[in-house]
Amino acid sequence: MELRHLRYFVTVAEELHFGRAAEKLHIAQPPLSQQIRQLEAELGFELFHRTKRNVQLTDAGQIFLGEVQQIMKQLQQAIHLGRQTSRGELGKLVVGFVSSAAYSILPEILRCFREQVPSVSLELHELTTDQQLEWLQSGRMDVGFIRPPVEDDTLIWETVFQESLIVALPESHRLANQGDVDLSLLTHEPFILFPRVLAPGLYDLIISLCQQAGFSPDVAQEAIQMQTIISLVAADMGVAIAPASLQNLQRTGVVYRQIHPPTPKVAIAMIWRKTEISPTIQKFLQIVRELTFSPS
């Protein structure tokens, strides 16, 4: 029994006329009648009562028709799902992101992806750069948004966004009412910073900027997430240098100021496994690449 036999049977059952069914199937009537006879022989029961005037389904044929129609629907669904999956339009995607990405590029990426690929389930995790590398290597995550650089020849990363650095100050700070802030004016200030292991590239740039201004920052407090760092600034625990997108985190008790002279820009990169072949992941990468983010 082949799929075409079932398709021939359903067409004859719907038309109840071998001539019309043959025309609909674009085959001659005698071969169609022969195929139905072969199917009945293989099944061991008659599907149709045939007379010179009409064709009717037998009771067994009626039951068989209902089951075959279900099979054909399932087949069409299987084909549809297979095509969707091959185009990256079905499945599940686990995405990691550094906290600052939530205040810059991530909302627009997720909105565009949801509009274009609504059937893919997204699972989001706020993770530090080092955590994302671990999750990617262990297969727990598909795509990440990290602070580069990354030295791992099993992973690929692309810069998708760049932004300046700013200073976050308690609103009661002596420099809070100034315009741009020269870093040398923060020489004796307590700094709130994240541990270097979380994002070495960003950490080293902040330290380097302070050293170029003539001092090494006095790190009074460390925190893992940028939101926590800003909250500690609001609590007057110190000052912090942060990516400009953190200004979108409106926190009572904090003011943000541009740094003078302007700093080199820091990047957010999209990262994934070099061996990745999943159509869903490739679709996600394509959508992100099509977006244009203006540097801040």
C-alpha positions as CSV (number, residue, x, y, z in Angstrom):
1,M,0.0,0.0,0.0
2,E,1.3,3.4,-1.0
3,L,0.2,6.9,-0.1
4,R,-1.1,7.4,-3.6
5,H,-3.6,4.5,-3.1
6,L,-5.0,6.3,-0.1
7,R,-5.2,9.6,-2.0
8,Y,-7.0,7.8,-4.9
9,F,-9.4,6.2,-2.5
10,V,-10.3,9.5,-0.7
11,T,-10.9,11.2,-4.1
12,V,-13.2,8.4,-5.3
13,A,-15.0,8.4,-2.0
14,E,-15.6,12.2,-2.2
15,E,-16.7,12.1,-5.8
16,L,-18.5,8.8,-5.7
17,H,-17.8,8.7,-9.5
18,F,-14.7,7.0,-11.0
19,G,-14.8,9.3,-14.1
20,R,-14.9,12.5,-12.1
21,A,-12.3,11.2,-9.6
22,A,-9.9,10.2,-12.5
23,E,-10.3,13.7,-14.0
24,K,-9.6,15.3,-10.7
25,L,-6.5,13.1,-10.2
26,H,-5.3,13.7,-13.8
27,I,-5.2,10.0,-14.6
28,A,-7.2,7.7,-16.9
29,Q,-10.2,5.9,-15.4
30,P,-9.1,2.3,-16.0
31,P,-5.8,2.6,-14.1
32,L,-7.7,4.3,-11.2
33,S,-10.2,1.5,-11.1
34,Q,-7.3,-1.0,-11.1
35,Q,-5.6,0.8,-8.2
36,I,-8.7,0.7,-6.1
37,R,-9.1,-3.0,-6.8
38,Q,-5.5,-3.6,-5.7
39,L,-6.2,-1.6,-2.5
40,E,-9.3,-3.7,-1.7
41,A,-7.4,-6.9,-2.4
42,E,-4.6,-5.8,0.0
43,L,-7.1,-4.7,2.7
44,G,-9.3,-7.9,2.4
45,F,-12.6,-6.1,2.1
46,E,-14.6,-4.1,-0.4
47,L,-14.6,-0.3,-0.2
48,F,-17.3,0.4,-2.7
49,H,-20.5,-1.0,-4.0
50,R,-20.4,-0.6,-7.8
51,T,-23.3,-0.7,-10.2
52,K,-23.7,0.6,-13.7
53,R,-25.5,3.7,-12.3
54,N,-23.7,4.6,-9.2
55,V,-20.9,4.1,-6.7
56,Q,-21.5,3.9,-3.0
57,L,-19.2,3.3,0.0
58,T,-19.6,0.1,1.9
59,D,-19.9,0.3,5.7
60,A,-16.3,-0.8,6.0
61,G,-15.4,1.8,3.3
62,Q,-17.1,4.5,5.3
63,I,-15.2,3.7,8.5
64,F,-12.0,3.4,6.5
65,L,-12.6,6.8,4.9
66,G,-12.8,8.5,8.3
67,E,-9.6,7.0,9.5
68,V,-7.7,7.7,6.2
69,Q,-8.9,11.4,6.2
70,Q,-7.4,11.7,9.7
71,I,-4.2,10.2,8.4
72,M,-4.1,12.7,5.5
73,K,-4.7,15.6,7.9
74,Q,-1.9,14.4,10.1
75,L,0.4,14.0,7.1
76,Q,-0.3,17.6,6.0
77,Q,0.3,18.8,9.5
78,A,3.6,16.9,9.6
79,I,4.6,18.4,6.3
80,H,3.7,21.9,7.5
81,L,5.6,21.5,10.8
82,G,8.6,20.1,9.0
83,R,8.7,23.0,6.6
84,Q,8.3,25.5,9.5
85,T,11.1,23.8,11.4
86,S,13.4,23.7,8.3
87,R,12.9,27.5,8.0
88,G,13.6,28.1,11.7
89,E,10.0,29.1,12.4
90,L,9.3,26.5,15.0
91,G,10.9,25.2,18.2
92,K,12.4,26.7,21.3
93,L,15.3,29.2,21.7
94,V,17.2,29.8,24.9
95,V,18.7,33.3,25.0
96,G,21.1,34.8,27.5
97,F,21.8,38.4,28.0
98,V,23.9,40.8,30.2
99,S,21.7,43.1,32.2
100,S,22.5,46.2,30.3
101,A,21.2,44.6,27.1
102,A,17.8,44.8,28.6
103,Y,18.0,48.6,28.6
104,S,19.4,48.9,25.0
105,I,19.0,46.4,22.2
106,L,17.1,43.4,23.6
107,P,13.5,44.8,23.6
108,E,13.7,45.6,19.9
109,I,15.3,42.3,19.0
110,L,12.6,40.3,20.9
111,R,9.8,42.4,19.3
112,C,11.0,41.8,15.8
113,F,11.6,38.2,16.4
114,R,8.2,37.7,17.9
115,E,6.6,39.5,14.9
116,Q,8.5,37.4,12.3
117,V,8.6,34.0,14.1
118,P,5.6,33.8,16.4
119,S,5.7,30.0,16.7
120,V,9.1,29.8,18.3
121,S,9.1,29.7,22.1
122,L,11.7,32.0,23.7
123,E,13.3,31.3,27.1
124,L,15.3,34.3,28.4
125,H,18.0,34.3,31.1
126,E,19.8,37.3,32.5
127,L,23.3,36.1,32.9
128,T,26.8,37.6,33.2
129,T,29.2,37.2,30.3
130,D,31.1,34.4,32.0
131,Q,27.9,32.5,32.9
132,Q,26.8,32.7,29.3
133,L,30.0,31.2,28.0
134,E,29.6,28.3,30.5
135,W,25.9,27.8,29.4
136,L,26.9,27.9,25.7
137,Q,29.7,25.4,26.2
138,S,27.4,23.0,28.1
139,G,24.6,23.3,25.6
140,R,22.1,24.9,28.1
141,M,21.8,28.1,25.9
142,D,21.5,28.8,22.2
143,V,22.4,32.5,21.7
144,G,23.8,35.1,24.1
145,F,24.4,38.8,24.3
146,I,27.7,39.5,26.1
147,R,30.4,42.0,26.7
148,P,33.3,41.1,24.4
149,P,36.0,40.2,23.7
150,V,35.8,36.4,24.1
151,E,38.7,34.1,23.4
152,D,37.2,30.7,22.7
153,D,37.6,29.0,19.3
154,T,34.4,27.0,19.8
155,L,32.3,30.1,19.8
156,I,31.6,32.9,17.3
157,W,30.7,36.4,18.3
158,E,29.6,39.6,16.4
159,T,29.3,43.1,17.7
160,V,25.7,44.3,17.4
161,F,25.7,47.5,19.5
162,Q,28.2,50.1,20.7
163,E,27.7,52.8,23.3
164,S,29.7,55.3,25.4
165,L,30.4,55.1,29.1
166,I,28.8,57.4,31.7
167,V,29.2,58.2,35.4
168,A,26.5,57.4,37.8
169,L,26.5,59.6,40.9
170,P,24.3,59.9,44.0
171,E,22.0,62.8,43.5
172,S,23.5,64.5,46.6
173,H,27.0,64.3,45.1
174,R,29.0,67.5,44.7
175,L,29.3,66.9,41.0
176,A,25.6,66.0,40.5
177,N,24.8,69.5,39.1
178,Q,27.7,69.7,36.7
179,G,27.5,69.0,33.0
180,D,30.2,66.6,31.8
181,V,32.4,65.1,34.5
182,D,36.2,64.8,34.2
183,L,37.3,61.5,35.6
184,S,40.2,63.1,37.4
185,L,37.6,64.8,39.7
186,L,36.7,61.3,41.0
187,T,40.2,60.5,42.2
188,H,39.3,60.1,45.9
189,E,35.8,58.7,45.4
190,P,34.7,55.2,46.5
191,F,33.9,53.1,43.3
192,I,31.2,50.4,42.9
193,L,32.4,47.9,40.3
194,F,31.7,44.3,39.2
195,P,34.3,41.5,39.6
196,R,36.7,41.4,36.6
197,V,35.8,37.7,35.9
198,L,32.3,38.7,34.9
199,A,33.3,40.9,31.9
200,P,37.1,41.4,31.7
201,G,37.0,43.6,28.6
202,L,34.6,46.2,30.2
203,Y,36.4,46.0,33.6
204,D,39.8,46.6,32.1
205,L,38.6,49.6,30.0
206,I,37.1,51.2,33.2
207,I,40.4,50.7,35.1
208,S,42.4,52.0,32.2
209,L,40.3,55.1,31.9
210,C,40.8,55.9,35.6
211,Q,44.5,55.3,35.3
212,Q,44.7,57.6,32.3
213,A,43.0,60.2,34.5
214,G,45.8,59.8,37.0
215,F,44.4,57.4,39.6
216,S,43.5,53.8,40.4
217,P,39.9,53.5,41.5
218,D,39.2,52.7,45.1
219,V,36.7,49.8,44.8
220,A,34.6,50.1,47.9
221,Q,31.9,47.6,46.8
222,E,31.5,44.9,44.2
223,A,28.2,43.8,42.7
224,I,27.3,41.3,39.9
225,Q,24.4,43.0,38.2
226,M,24.3,46.6,36.8
227,Q,21.0,47.2,38.4
228,T,22.5,46.4,41.8
229,I,25.4,48.7,41.1
230,I,23.0,51.6,40.3
231,S,21.0,50.8,43.5
232,L,24.2,51.0,45.5
233,V,25.0,54.4,43.9
234,A,21.5,55.6,44.9
235,A,22.3,54.5,48.5
236,D,25.3,56.8,48.4
237,M,27.7,53.9,48.7
238,G,29.9,55.3,45.9
239,V,30.1,56.2,42.2
240,A,30.1,54.0,39.2
241,I,31.1,54.0,35.5
242,A,28.5,52.3,33.5
243,P,27.3,51.8,29.9
244,A,25.2,54.7,28.6
245,S,22.1,52.5,28.1
246,L,21.8,52.3,31.9
247,Q,20.4,55.8,31.8
248,N,17.2,54.0,30.7
249,L,17.1,52.5,34.2
250,Q,15.3,55.4,36.0
251,R,16.4,55.0,39.6
252,T,15.5,57.6,42.3
253,G,18.6,59.0,44.0
254,V,20.9,58.6,40.9
255,V,22.0,61.1,38.3
256,Y,23.9,60.2,35.2
257,R,26.6,62.4,33.6
258,Q,28.7,62.2,30.4
259,I,32.4,61.7,30.8
260,H,34.9,64.3,29.6
261,P,36.7,63.7,27.4
262,P,34.5,61.1,25.6
263,T,35.4,57.5,26.3
264,P,36.0,54.7,23.7
265,K,32.7,52.9,23.0
266,V,32.0,49.6,24.6
267,A,30.2,46.8,22.7
268,I,27.5,44.2,23.2
269,A,28.1,41.2,21.0
270,M,25.9,38.3,19.9
271,I,27.5,34.9,20.5
272,W,26.7,31.3,19.6
273,R,28.5,28.0,19.1
274,K,30.6,27.7,15.9
275,T,29.1,24.3,15.1
276,E,25.5,25.5,15.4
277,I,23.3,24.3,12.5
278,S,19.8,24.8,14.0
279,P,17.6,26.6,11.5
280,T,15.8,28.4,14.4
281,I,19.1,29.8,15.7
282,Q,20.2,30.8,12.2
283,K,16.8,32.6,11.8
284,F,17.4,34.5,15.0
285,L,20.9,35.5,13.9
286,Q,19.5,36.7,10.6
287,I,16.8,38.9,12.3
288,V,19.4,40.5,14.6
289,R,21.7,41.2,11.7
290,E,18.9,43.0,9.8
291,L,18.4,45.4,12.7
292,T,20.3,48.6,12.8
293,F,21.2,50.0,16.3
294,S,22.4,53.6,16.6
295,P,25.3,53.8,19.0
296,S,24.7,55.9,22.1
